Amino acid sequence: MFGFKLGKDFLIGTGNSAFQSEGAWDRDGKSENIMEHYAKAYAGKYAAGYVPGTVDITRRMKPYSEDLPDRGCFFYDNYESYIEDMAKTGQNTYRFSLSWCRIIPTGVGEVNPKGIAFYNKVIDKLLEHHITPFVDLYHWDLPQCLMEQGGFLNPEFPAWFETYARVCFGAFGDRVKLWSTFNESDIAATSGYGTNRFPPFREGNREGQLAGHHVIIAHFRAVRVYKSMGLGGKIGAVNCFTSITPARMKEEDLGAAERQTNRRFDWWTQPMLEGTYPQRLLRECAYVRDNMPENYQEDLDKWFVPMDFLGVNYYICNRTQYDPSKPLLASYVENFYSSPDQQFAPYPPGLLDVLIYIKERYHNIEVYITENGCAMPNIHDPEAECDDPERITYLREHLRMCVRALRAGCNLKGYYYWNDADSYEELDGYRLRFGLTWVDNKTGERRWKKSRYYFSEICKTHMVD
């Protein structure tokens, strides 16, 4: 056997997003984003368009949390002490997103100097402690004022995003050398505009395809601008990868798994790296082919520029089988593993499968695991929640898979646990807790969980037990 060692240059740290962590939602010139808007509009209620009692799994959802996202985990007011805790942990990197609403409150107009000043302070504090910043331009929090102009559906969206990206690169690019354009476009575009499961809760195959296409073009335009500015860093995107396996040892199920993977992961990754959408879906799935935007390939050809690396968010594995009645000719079936009390049933070997797939399919591009986290229910008992052996096991087993991937030759450069501290979790509010640090969402009191002490040992030794 061998020890589970990470290289000395391996980046290992934590992450969080602006909307979920900062709080101060209406201070220092910041405007409202869509996540805040819908959380308040549907607090304690089912989101728009939900039909109670429906059988279709794509329409099932819990009611919104009654919690409001006004406080996050108080990062805006306490960023210095949060970063000092990161330094004590021994992590050498931190992934966070910028708030478009804080930087350009009107979406496309005047830049807010207070927003720029805040992120400058965060970046400088990280660098003071030798913590490499990994910065996302967009993590689901579109300015509500732009949503009222059509959001992703507006053909001007790519230009809006390019303008915002240019401001960020100009303000922070001298110190930030790892950039991501979009976080989980499949959720933001497909679930937000196609399947009615995420803000802004729209539904329709054609709208979902168009929204996603505009996101891809916006990504290209931001990458093009970044490369033109000669800032000396790298830029990529963060895509979610669910490891999908065939339910039966049949070729038709293998095809079903490939189509599901094409749709959930390759639909975003392939154009970002190769300038084309997955052709199998266009050939075999009418609902994809018949709802494509006009002149989509011409758009891709015009704007395509490859990115430098790929960020991967990994949480779960799914099984699928051939089903001619479904749009992708595939349907999910019951998994072969379970995890009581966890929102996302973890399957660590799936992370190794994902990394091997990327190595083989995308020419071993540079990869960062940008999210991987253990969600436990909020039981309103800090003593019990800080004693979290499940999260320790989660970290150990997934990081072991990272070491195995490195030994298999995967070009894996870093790992970010999601998330740094208990914060506001999209539609679930404070019902779920991912953090390595426990946070009282009313007072801001913080305590390290046992998992953070464990993670600290890994960060300082670059070894996994």
C-alpha positions as CSV (number, residue, x, y, z in Angstrom):
1,M,0.0,0.0,0.0
2,F,1.0,3.6,-0.2
3,G,0.4,6.8,1.7
4,F,-2.1,9.3,0.5
5,K,0.1,12.3,-0.2
6,L,-0.8,15.5,-2.0
7,G,2.0,17.4,-3.8
8,K,3.4,20.5,-2.1
9,D,2.1,22.7,-4.9
10,F,-1.4,21.2,-4.7
11,L,-4.0,23.9,-3.8
12,I,-6.3,22.9,-0.9
13,G,-8.8,25.1,0.7
14,T,-12.5,26.1,1.1
15,G,-15.0,28.1,-0.8
16,N,-18.2,30.1,-0.5
17,S,-20.2,32.5,-2.7
18,A,-21.1,36.2,-2.3
19,F,-24.8,35.7,-2.1
20,Q,-24.6,32.9,0.4
21,S,-21.9,34.3,2.7
22,E,-21.7,38.1,2.6
23,G,-24.9,39.4,4.1
24,A,-25.1,43.2,4.0
25,W,-27.5,42.7,1.1
26,D,-28.6,46.4,0.9
27,R,-25.6,48.2,2.2
28,D,-22.8,50.4,0.6
29,G,-24.6,50.7,-2.7
30,K,-25.4,47.1,-3.4
31,S,-28.6,46.3,-5.3
32,E,-30.9,43.3,-5.1
33,N,-30.1,40.0,-7.0
34,I,-32.4,37.4,-8.2
35,M,-31.6,35.0,-5.4
36,E,-32.5,37.6,-2.8
37,H,-35.6,38.6,-4.8
38,Y,-37.1,35.2,-5.1
39,A,-36.1,34.1,-1.6
40,K,-38.2,37.0,-0.2
41,A,-41.1,36.6,-2.7
42,Y,-41.6,32.9,-1.8
43,A,-40.3,32.7,1.8
44,G,-42.2,29.7,3.3
45,K,-44.1,29.0,0.1
46,Y,-43.7,26.9,-3.0
47,A,-41.9,28.7,-5.8
48,A,-43.8,30.0,-8.8
49,G,-45.1,27.3,-11.2
50,Y,-44.9,24.4,-8.7
51,V,-47.9,22.1,-8.9
52,P,-48.5,20.3,-5.6
53,G,-49.1,16.6,-6.0
54,T,-47.5,16.2,-9.3
55,V,-45.8,12.8,-9.9
56,D,-43.1,14.0,-12.4
57,I,-39.8,14.1,-10.4
58,T,-38.7,17.2,-12.3
59,R,-41.6,19.1,-10.7
60,R,-41.1,18.0,-7.1
61,M,-39.6,20.6,-4.8
62,K,-39.8,21.6,-1.2
63,P,-41.2,25.0,-0.2
64,Y,-38.7,27.8,0.1
65,S,-37.2,28.2,3.5
66,E,-38.7,31.0,5.6
67,D,-35.1,32.2,6.3
68,L,-34.1,35.3,4.5
69,P,-30.7,35.7,2.9
70,D,-30.0,39.1,4.6
71,R,-27.1,37.9,6.7
72,G,-25.4,35.0,5.0
73,C,-22.7,34.1,7.4
74,F,-21.7,37.7,8.1
75,F,-18.6,37.5,5.9
76,Y,-19.0,41.2,4.7
77,D,-18.5,42.5,8.3
78,N,-16.1,39.8,9.5
79,Y,-13.9,38.9,6.4
80,E,-10.7,39.6,8.3
81,S,-11.4,37.1,11.1
82,Y,-12.7,34.6,8.6
83,I,-9.4,34.8,6.6
84,E,-7.4,34.6,9.8
85,D,-9.2,31.4,10.5
86,M,-8.3,30.1,7.0
87,A,-4.6,31.0,7.8
88,K,-4.8,29.0,11.1
89,T,-6.3,26.1,9.2
90,G,-3.3,26.1,7.0
91,Q,-5.2,26.2,3.7
92,N,-3.3,27.8,0.8
93,T,-6.3,28.9,-1.3
94,Y,-9.9,30.2,-1.0
95,R,-12.6,30.3,-3.7
96,F,-15.2,33.0,-3.6
97,S,-17.4,34.9,-6.0
98,L,-17.9,38.6,-6.7
99,S,-21.3,40.2,-6.4
100,W,-22.2,41.8,-9.7
101,C,-24.8,43.8,-7.7
102,R,-22.2,45.1,-5.4
103,I,-19.8,46.1,-8.2
104,I,-22.2,47.5,-10.8
105,P,-25.6,47.9,-8.9
106,T,-27.5,48.9,-12.1
107,G,-26.0,45.9,-14.0
108,V,-24.4,47.8,-16.8
109,G,-23.9,51.4,-15.5
110,E,-21.7,53.1,-13.0
111,V,-19.2,51.1,-11.0
112,N,-19.6,51.2,-7.2
113,P,-16.3,52.3,-5.6
114,K,-17.4,50.8,-2.2
115,G,-17.9,47.4,-3.9
116,I,-14.5,47.5,-5.5
117,A,-12.9,48.6,-2.2
118,F,-14.5,45.7,-0.3
119,Y,-13.1,43.0,-2.7
120,N,-9.7,44.7,-2.8
121,K,-9.6,44.4,1.0
122,V,-10.6,40.7,0.8
123,I,-8.0,39.9,-1.8
124,D,-5.2,41.8,-0.1
125,K,-6.0,40.1,3.2
126,L,-5.9,36.7,1.6
127,L,-2.5,37.5,-0.1
128,E,-1.2,38.8,3.2
129,H,-1.7,35.3,4.6
130,H,-0.3,33.6,1.5
131,I,-3.8,32.3,0.5
132,T,-4.3,32.1,-3.3
133,P,-7.7,33.7,-4.3
134,F,-9.8,31.7,-6.8
135,V,-12.5,34.1,-8.0
136,D,-15.8,33.4,-9.7
137,L,-17.4,36.2,-11.7
138,Y,-20.9,34.7,-11.4
139,H,-22.4,32.4,-8.8
140,W,-26.2,32.5,-9.6
141,D,-26.8,36.1,-8.4
142,L,-27.8,38.1,-11.4
143,P,-28.8,41.7,-10.7
144,Q,-32.6,41.8,-10.4
145,C,-32.6,44.9,-12.6
146,L,-31.2,42.9,-15.4
147,M,-33.6,40.0,-14.8
148,E,-36.4,42.6,-15.4
149,Q,-34.9,43.2,-18.8
150,G,-35.0,39.5,-19.7
151,G,-31.9,38.1,-17.9
152,F,-30.2,35.3,-19.8
153,L,-32.9,35.5,-22.5
154,N,-31.9,39.0,-23.5
155,P,-29.5,38.8,-26.5
156,E,-27.6,41.7,-24.9
157,F,-26.7,39.5,-21.9
158,P,-23.3,38.4,-23.3
159,A,-22.4,42.1,-23.8
160,W,-23.6,42.9,-20.2
161,F,-21.4,40.1,-18.8
162,E,-18.4,41.1,-20.9
163,T,-18.6,44.7,-19.5
164,Y,-18.9,43.4,-15.9
165,A,-16.0,41.0,-16.5
166,R,-13.8,43.7,-17.9
167,V,-14.4,45.9,-14.8
168,C,-13.4,43.0,-12.5
169,F,-10.3,42.0,-14.4
170,G,-9.2,45.7,-14.4
171,A,-9.8,46.1,-10.7
172,F,-8.4,42.8,-9.4
173,G,-6.5,41.0,-12.2
174,D,-3.1,42.3,-11.0
175,R,-3.5,40.1,-7.9
176,V,-6.1,37.4,-8.8
177,K,-4.5,34.8,-11.1
178,L,-7.3,32.1,-11.1
179,W,-10.6,33.2,-12.5
180,S,-13.9,31.4,-13.3
181,T,-16.7,32.9,-15.5
182,F,-19.8,30.9,-14.4
183,N,-20.6,28.5,-11.6
184,E,-22.8,25.6,-12.6
185,S,-24.4,26.9,-15.8
186,D,-26.7,23.9,-15.9
187,I,-28.4,25.0,-12.7
188,A,-28.5,28.7,-13.6
189,A,-29.7,28.3,-17.2
190,T,-31.4,24.9,-17.5
191,S,-33.1,24.7,-14.1
192,G,-33.7,28.4,-14.0
193,Y,-35.2,28.9,-17.5
194,G,-36.0,25.4,-18.8
195,T,-37.4,23.2,-15.9
196,N,-38.7,25.8,-13.5
197,R,-36.7,24.5,-10.5
198,F,-34.5,27.5,-9.7
199,P,-34.7,31.3,-9.9
200,P,-36.1,32.9,-12.1
201,F,-38.5,29.9,-12.3
202,R,-39.2,29.9,-16.0
203,E,-40.1,26.8,-18.0
204,G,-39.7,25.8,-21.6
205,N,-37.3,23.8,-23.6
206,R,-36.6,26.6,-26.1
207,E,-36.1,29.2,-23.4
208,G,-33.8,26.9,-21.5
209,Q,-31.7,26.2,-24.6
210,L,-31.5,29.9,-25.5
211,A,-30.6,31.0,-22.0
212,G,-27.8,28.4,-21.9
213,H,-26.5,29.4,-25.3
214,H,-26.3,33.1,-24.2
215,V,-24.3,31.9,-21.1
216,I,-21.8,30.1,-23.3
217,I,-21.4,33.1,-25.5
218,A,-21.0,35.3,-22.4
219,H,-18.3,32.9,-21.2
220,F,-16.4,33.2,-24.5
221,R,-16.5,37.0,-24.4
222,A,-15.2,37.2,-20.9
223,V,-12.4,34.7,-21.7
224,R,-11.5,36.6,-24.8
225,V,-11.3,39.9,-22.8
226,Y,-9.2,38.3,-20.1
227,K,-6.7,36.9,-22.5
228,S,-6.5,40.2,-24.4
229,M,-5.5,42.1,-21.2
230,G,-2.3,40.1,-20.7
231,L,-2.7,39.7,-16.9
232,G,-0.7,36.6,-16.6
233,G,-3.3,34.4,-14.9
234,K,-5.7,31.6,-16.0
235,I,-9.4,31.6,-16.6
236,G,-11.9,28.7,-16.8
237,A,-15.4,27.8,-15.8
238,V,-17.0,25.7,-13.1
239,N,-19.3,22.9,-14.2
240,C,-21.2,20.4,-12.2
241,F,-20.4,16.7,-12.9
242,T,-22.7,14.0,-11.6
243,S,-21.1,10.6,-12.1
244,I,-23.7,8.7,-14.1
245,T,-23.5,4.9,-14.6
246,P,-25.7,2.4,-16.5
247,A,-28.1,0.5,-14.3
248,R,-27.8,-2.8,-16.2
249,M,-25.0,-4.4,-18.2
250,K,-26.7,-3.5,-21.5
251,E,-25.5,-1.4,-24.4
252,E,-28.8,0.6,-24.4
253,D,-28.2,1.6,-20.8
254,L,-24.6,2.6,-21.6
255,G,-26.0,4.8,-24.3
256,A,-28.5,6.3,-21.7
257,A,-25.7,7.1,-19.3
258,E,-23.7,8.7,-22.1
259,R,-26.7,10.9,-23.1
260,Q,-27.3,12.0,-19.5
261,T,-23.6,12.8,-19.1
262,N,-23.6,14.7,-22.4
263,R,-26.5,16.8,-21.2
264,R,-25.5,17.5,-17.6
265,F,-21.8,18.0,-18.1
266,D,-20.6,17.9,-21.7
267,W,-23.3,20.3,-22.9
268,W,-21.3,23.1,-21.2
269,T,-17.7,21.7,-21.1
270,Q,-17.5,20.7,-24.8
271,P,-18.3,24.1,-26.3
272,M,-16.1,25.8,-23.7
273,L,-13.1,23.6,-24.8
274,E,-13.9,22.7,-28.4
275,G,-16.5,25.1,-29.7
276,T,-19.3,22.5,-30.4
277,Y,-22.3,21.0,-28.6
278,P,-22.4,17.2,-28.1
279,Q,-23.5,15.8,-31.5
280,R,-25.1,12.7,-30.1
281,L,-27.8,14.7,-28.4
282,L,-28.4,16.7,-31.5
283,R,-28.8,13.5,-33.6
284,E,-30.8,11.3,-31.2
285,C,-32.9,13.7,-29.0
286,A,-35.5,15.7,-30.8
287,Y,-36.3,17.9,-27.8
288,V,-32.7,19.1,-27.9
289,R,-32.3,19.4,-31.7
290,D,-35.7,21.0,-32.3
291,N,-35.2,23.7,-29.6
292,M,-31.8,25.0,-30.5
293,P,-31.3,28.7,-31.1
294,E,-31.0,29.9,-34.7
295,N,-27.5,30.0,-36.1
296,Y,-26.1,28.5,-32.9
297,Q,-23.0,27.1,-34.5
298,E,-22.3,30.4,-36.3
299,D,-22.3,32.0,-32.8
300,L,-20.0,29.4,-31.4
301,D,-17.6,29.8,-34.4
302,K,-17.6,33.6,-34.1
303,W,-16.9,33.8,-30.3
304,F,-15.1,30.6,-29.4
305,V,-11.9,30.8,-27.4
306,P,-10.7,27.8,-25.3
307,M,-10.4,28.2,-21.6
308,D,-7.3,27.3,-19.5
309,F,-8.7,24.9,-16.9
310,L,-11.9,23.3,-15.8
311,G,-13.5,23.6,-12.3
312,V,-15.6,20.6,-11.3
313,N,-18.3,20.5,-8.6
314,Y,-18.9,16.9,-7.5
315,Y,-21.5,15.7,-5.0
316,I,-23.3,12.6,-6.2
317,C,-23.5,9.6,-8.5
318,N,-26.6,8.5,-10.4
319,R,-27.7,5.3,-12.2
320,T,-29.7,5.5,-15.4
321,Q,-31.4,3.1,-17.9
322,Y,-32.7,3.3,-21.4
323,D,-36.3,4.8,-21.5
324,P,-37.7,5.7,-24.9
325,S,-40.5,7.7,-23.3
326,K,-38.1,10.3,-21.9
327,P,-36.6,13.3,-23.8
328,L,-33.1,12.0,-23.3
329,L,-34.2,8.4,-23.9
330,A,-33.0,7.7,-20.4
331,S,-34.4,7.8,-16.8
332,Y,-32.8,7.7,-13.5
333,V,-33.3,4.7,-11.2
334,E,-32.7,4.1,-7.5
335,N,-29.1,4.3,-6.4
336,F,-27.2,1.3,-5.0
337,Y,-26.0,3.3,-2.0
338,S,-27.6,5.4,0.7
339,S,-26.6,7.9,3.3
340,P,-29.1,8.7,6.1
341,D,-29.6,12.3,7.1
342,Q,-27.6,13.7,4.2
343,Q,-29.2,15.8,1.5
344,F,-26.7,14.5,-1.2
345,A,-25.8,10.9,-0.7
346,P,-22.0,10.8,-1.1
347,Y,-20.3,8.3,-3.3
348,P,-16.5,9.0,-3.2
349,P,-15.5,6.6,-6.0
350,G,-17.6,8.6,-8.4
351,L,-15.1,11.5,-8.0
352,L,-12.3,9.2,-9.3
353,D,-14.6,8.2,-12.2
354,V,-15.2,11.9,-13.0
355,L,-11.6,12.8,-13.1
356,I,-10.7,9.8,-15.2
357,Y,-13.4,10.7,-17.7
358,I,-12.1,14.3,-18.0
359,K,-8.6,13.0,-18.4
360,E,-9.6,10.8,-21.3
361,R,-12.3,12.9,-22.9
362,Y,-10.7,16.4,-22.6
363,H,-7.0,15.7,-23.2
364,N,-6.1,15.8,-19.5
365,I,-6.9,19.5,-19.1
366,E,-6.0,21.1,-15.8
367,V,-8.7,20.5,-13.3
368,Y,-9.7,21.9,-9.9
369,I,-12.3,20.2,-7.7
370,T,-14.1,23.5,-6.9
371,E,-16.9,22.1,-4.8
372,N,-17.3,18.9,-2.8
373,G,-19.2,19.0,0.4
374,C,-21.3,17.2,3.1
375,A,-24.7,18.7,3.8
376,M,-26.2,17.9,7.2
377,P,-29.5,19.1,8.7
378,N,-29.6,22.1,11.0
379,I,-30.6,20.6,14.3
380,H,-30.1,23.9,16.2
381,D,-27.6,22.2,18.6
382,P,-24.1,23.7,18.2
383,E,-22.4,21.0,20.3
384,A,-23.9,18.2,18.3
385,E,-23.3,19.9,14.9
386,C,-19.6,20.6,15.8
387,D,-19.1,16.9,16.5
388,D,-19.3,15.8,12.9
389,P,-17.6,12.5,12.2
390,E,-19.7,12.1,9.0
391,R,-18.0,15.2,7.5
392,I,-14.6,13.9,8.6
393,T,-15.2,10.6,6.8
394,Y,-16.5,12.5,3.8
395,L,-13.3,14.6,3.5
396,R,-11.1,11.6,4.0
397,E,-12.7,9.4,1.4
398,H,-13.0,12.1,-1.3
399,L,-9.4,13.4,-0.8
400,R,-8.2,9.8,-1.0
401,M,-9.8,9.7,-4.4
402,C,-8.0,12.8,-5.4
403,V,-4.7,11.2,-4.5
404,R,-5.6,8.1,-6.5
405,A,-6.5,10.4,-9.5
406,L,-3.1,12.0,-9.2
407,R,-1.4,8.6,-9.2
408,A,-3.5,7.7,-12.3
409,G,-2.1,10.7,-14.1
410,C,-5.0,13.1,-13.9
411,N,-4.0,16.8,-14.1
412,L,-5.7,17.7,-10.8
413,K,-4.3,21.0,-9.4
414,G,-6.5,21.7,-6.4
415,Y,-9.4,20.8,-4.1
416,Y,-12.0,23.2,-2.5
417,Y,-14.3,21.9,0.2
418,W,-17.8,23.4,0.1
419,N,-18.1,25.3,2.2
420,D,-15.9,27.3,4.6
421,A,-18.7,28.2,7.1
422,D,-22.4,27.5,7.5
423,S,-24.1,30.0,5.3
424,Y,-27.4,30.5,3.3
425,E,-28.1,27.6,1.1
426,E,-30.0,28.7,-2.0
427,L,-33.7,27.5,-1.6
428,D,-33.0,25.8,1.7
429,G,-31.9,28.8,3.7
430,Y,-30.3,27.6,7.0
431,R,-32.0,24.2,7.0
432,L,-28.7,22.7,5.6
433,R,-25.2,23.1,7.0
434,F,-22.1,22.4,4.8
435,G,-19.5,24.4,6.7
436,L,-16.4,23.4,8.5
437,T,-17.2,26.3,10.8
438,W,-20.5,26.4,12.7
439,V,-22.2,29.8,12.5
440,D,-25.2,31.1,14.5
441,N,-27.1,32.6,11.6
442,K,-28.8,35.2,13.9
443,T,-25.8,36.4,15.9
444,G,-22.8,35.5,13.8
445,E,-21.1,33.5,16.6
446,R,-18.6,31.0,15.1
447,R,-17.1,27.7,16.3
448,W,-14.7,25.3,14.5
449,K,-16.2,21.9,13.9
450,K,-14.1,18.8,14.5
451,S,-14.0,18.5,10.7
452,R,-12.2,21.8,10.4
453,Y,-9.5,20.6,12.9
454,Y,-9.2,17.4,10.8
455,F,-9.1,19.4,7.5
456,S,-6.4,21.6,9.1
457,E,-4.1,18.6,9.6
458,I,-4.5,17.7,5.9
459,C,-3.8,21.3,4.8
460,K,-0.6,21.5,6.9
461,T,0.8,18.1,6.0
462,H,-0.6,17.7,2.5
463,M,-1.3,14.1,3.5
464,V,-4.6,12.2,4.0
465,D,-4.9,9.4,6.5
